[in-house]
Amino acid sequence: MTKRTTLQPGDLVCYNVSRRKNRGLAHIVEVRHPKQRGTTLEDRMGSIFVLWIKVGEYMPPVWYGYAEPGQIAKHHYTSAFEKVSE
């Protein structure tokens, strides 16, 4: 299980699923943290807006289609996004 860290705008993150950290790299633009008493599913799950720098074969689902490099995409706030160490 991945340790969940608090993500902030400006962080550089990778999409870590099935040990494929080197396949997807993104820059966080906006974070909407999950809320305990949210009225909608999006409020309860939270969302994250990222600018994709590099995309791989296995990418997280986006709200409207597929992620592409140079595109800002909205994703669910999950522990699969891992902060890249500096």
N, C-alpha and C positions, 0 to 999 in steps of 0.2 A: 504494500500500500504506500502511495506517495504522500509525503508530508505536505500538507497544504500551507502555503505561504500567502500572505496578503499581497496581491498584485496592485501596483499603482501605475498611473499614466507615466510614460517615459521609460518603463522597464523593457528590457529586451528579453523575450521569452522564446522557448522552443515548444513544440507540440510533442510531448513524450507519450507515445502509445506503442505498446509492443516493443519497447526498448529501441525505438527509432528516433532518438533525439536529434540526430544530425540531418533529418529529412525536412523539417519545417522550422523556419525562423521568422519571428514577427516582432514588431514594435507596438507596444500598447498605446492606444490613443485615448480611450475612455473606459472606465470600469464602473459598472453598476452592481454593487455588492448585493448578495442575497439578503432578503429581509425575512425575519421570523414570522411576522404577521402580514405578509403581503396579500393583496386582494386578488392578484392575477398570478398565473403560473410563472410568467417572466419575472415578477417581483420576488417570488419565492426562490426561483432558481438563480437569478442574477444573470447579467450578460456582460460581455467584454467586447470592445471594438478594437481590432488590431489591424495594422498595416502590414500585409504579408511581404516579406523580403524574399523568402525562398519557400517554395512549396514542394512537398514530397508526394509519394504514391498514396500514402494513407493520411488523409487530412480530416480535421473535425468537420462535422456538418455545419453549414451556415444557414441562416434563416431563409435564404432565397436561391441557393444553387451551389456552385462550387467555388472554392477559393482560388485566386490567381495572384501571381506576383504583382506588386504595385497597386493592389486593390485593398480598400478598407472593408473589412468584413465583420459582421456581428455574429458572435458565437455564445453558447451557454458558458457560464462561469463554472469551470470544472477544474479538478486537480490535475488534469492532463496537461494544462499549461504550466510549464516549469520555468522559473526565472533562471536565466543564463548567468553563471558566475563571471565576474569581471577579471 
